[in-house]
Amino acid sequence: IVRQVFVGKKMPTSNTANSISCQVVLLRRLNHNSQNDEESTTAGHTCSTQMDSSTQASSEKRKVDPFAKRPSQKCDPYGLAGQSLSHKECIDWLATLECGWNLIYDGIEKRPEIEEQVAPIFLQRQFYHATFHDASQFLSHISLLSTNLNHYPFLSMERVLVDDLSTVSNSNSTGIVQTSTQKRRKVKGWVFVSTVRCSTYRPPTTRADSEEQDGSSQYKDKGLTYHDFHLAMNIDIESNREGCTALLL
């Protein structure tokens, strides 16, 4: 800059030279400050980029569920070491439910006192309805309840023919009311039955268990856990609500 100013001109005087030297020093300082500003801007941009990348990486990390249990070496979601409830345990828990729930052994309903050494596979109850629409609405209530509890039973409904409509009720295990021996006229008719069957899938823990299940009963991988009885208790409560009682016979 100084050379461009004095090209083809006389050398300045001492005062002029002093002012020019001050200007040169000032220009050098300004140039130095501008370089520092560029370096600081570049460093700040780099730092902000690193912070953004670290924030994005942390957000991409798997979120921890505060309600989940601590991880363990063995998967045991039902607290039974991969096993089902025994016959005696199921009988004890069955006493906490309303009348109407039955234990099913190997897909066939049997009297609990006969199968003392065999663990039940299903916990089942049937509900009776006047119309198909009432049955479907009732099962909708049960499906929403099962979704909230994250435990899903087998649900079905069908139309059946009974010999006497006056004997059908939801108050006992068979659905048939025991009446007096007086002679009266029987009225045949159709009713709709909704079935709730609770069970828990138990995957094989070893290769030997898997091979054993291949050649055994089709229900070998099923059984009852505390979750099934907990669901049954909630179904009893739901079936006694005002919105559900109107759907039952």
N, C-alpha and C positions, 0 to 999 in steps of 0.2 A: 504493500500500500504506500509506503514511504517513497519507494522508487518511482511509482507512477506519479506522485505529487511533484517531484523535483526534476523530472526529465525535461531537459532543454531550458532550465531556469537557473538562476544564480543561487549559490548557497545562502541560506538564511542567516540572519544575525544570531547573536547568542540568545536573545530572548525568544526569538522564533524557534531556535533549536531546542530550547528547554521545553517549550510548549509542545513541540512535535514529539520529543522523547516521552513526555507525559502521556500523549495520545497513544504512542506505541505501547507503552506499559499497560494503558487501559484496555487497548484492543487485545493484548495478549491475555489479560485477566478475563475479559469477556469470552474469548475463545476457549480458555481453560474451563470456565464455569459452564459453558454450553456443552463441552465434552463430558463433564461430570454429570450434567443433567441427563444427557443421553444414556450414559452408563447406568444411572440410577433408575431411569425409566425402563431400560432393558432388564435390569435386575428385578424391578418390581413386577414387570410383566411375566418374567420367568417364575417368580415366587407365586404370583396369583395362579399361573397355569398349574404349578405343582399342587397348590392347595385345592384347585378345582378337581384335578385328577385324583387326589387322595380322598376328597369328599365323595366323588363318584364311586371310587373303589369301595369305600366304607358302606355306601348305600347299596352297592351290589352284593354285599356280604349277606349271608343267610340270617334272617331275623330269628331271634330266639323267642320261643313261646314261653311266657312267664308261668303259664299254668301246666306246662308239660313236666313230667317226672324226670328225675335225673337219669341219665343213660346208664344202663347196666350191661354186663357182658352177655346176658341171656335175655331173650325177648319173652316177657311174661306179662302180657297186658291184663290178664284176668286174675292174677295173683294165686294161681293154682299149680304153678310149675308145669304148665302144659296139659294138666289132667282135668277131668270133669268132676263134678260133685258126685259123691257116692249115693247109694240108695238111701241110706239113713239120713244123710244131710238133706237130700231132697224132700224126704218125708217131713223133716223138721221145718223146712222152709215152706212146704205146702200148707202147713197149719196156719201160716200167717196170711194166706190169701183167702178170698171169698170162695164160697161154694161154687163149683162149676169148673174149676181147673183140674185137669187130669194129667197124670204122668204116662208117657208113651214109651214103650220098650221095643226097640228095633222096628219101629214103624207100626207096631201092633199094640192096641190099647189092652193092658192087662191090669189086674188088681195089684196094687203096690205090695200088699203083704205076701204075695206069692213069689215075687222076684226080689228076694232079699239080698242076693249076691250079685245082681245085675244092676248096673247104673242106668237110670232112664236116659233117653235120648231127647225127648221132646216134652215140653210143657204146653198143654193145649186147652183151649176153652172155645165153646161155640155159643154164639148169640143168635137169637131168633127175631125175625122182623116180619112185618106185615106186607111190605112191598120191596121190590128190588131197589127202588130209589132210596128207601130208608137204609137198606143194607149197604149200599154204596156210600151214602153220606156217613154212616157210622165208621166204615173202614177208612174214610178220609180223615176222620178225627184220630183214629189210631195211627195212621201213617204220619200225620203231623207230630203226634206225640213221640213216635219212634225216631223221627228226624231230630227232634230236640234232644233226645237221650242218646243219639248216635248208636242205636242198637235196633236192628231191623228183623222183625219176625216174618214168618210166612203168612200171607193173608190170602183168603179165598172166600168166595160166596157162591151159593148154589140154591136151586129151587128143589124142595123135597116135598113128597106127599106123606101126610101123617093120617093116622086112622081117626084121631079125635083132636080137633083144634083146641078144645077147652083144656087139654092136658099139657099143652105146650107152654113152657115158661122159661125165663132166664134165671130163675132162683136156685136151681139145683144143678148137679153135674150132668144129668142125662137129658135135661130139657123137658122131661115128662113129669107132670105133677101127679103125685099119688093121691087119688081120690077115694071116697068111700065105696063100699061094695053095692050100694043101692043101684038098681037098674035105671038107666037113663039112656036117652038116645045119643048115639055117637055121631059126630059130624066130621066127615072126611074133608080134607082141604089141603091147599098148598101153602107152604110157608117158605120163607127165605132164610137160609142159614149162612152166617158169616163165621169163618173159622180163623182163630188166631193161634198160631203154633210157634212157640219160642224155642230156639236152640242156638248154640254157638259153634262155629266152625273151629276145629282144632287141627291145624296142619301137622303132618308127621315131623317129629324132631330128628329122627335118624333115618338112614337108608333102610334099615331093617323094618322100621315102622311103616315106611312107604311101601315096601314089598308086601308086608302083611296086609295092608289095607287093600291092595290090588286084588287079592283073592278072598276077601272077607265081605261082610255085609256092606251094602251101599251107604249105610249110615255110620260106618266105623269112624269117620272123621267128624262126627257131630256129638254133642253132649250138652249138659246144662252147667251154667256158671251162675255166679251171683247176679250178673247183669240180667239174666233171663227172669229171675224172680223179682228183681227191682223193676223191670219193665212191666211184669204182671201186676205188681202192686199199683203202679201208676195207671194201668189200664182199668183196674177196679175203681180207682178214684174218678177217672174220666168217664166211665160208663154210668156213674151215679150222678153226674152233673145234669142240670136241668136240660141242656141242649141235647144230651145223648139219651136220656131216659125216654124222651118222646119218640125216639127211633126204635125202641125195643118193645117186644110184646110183654 
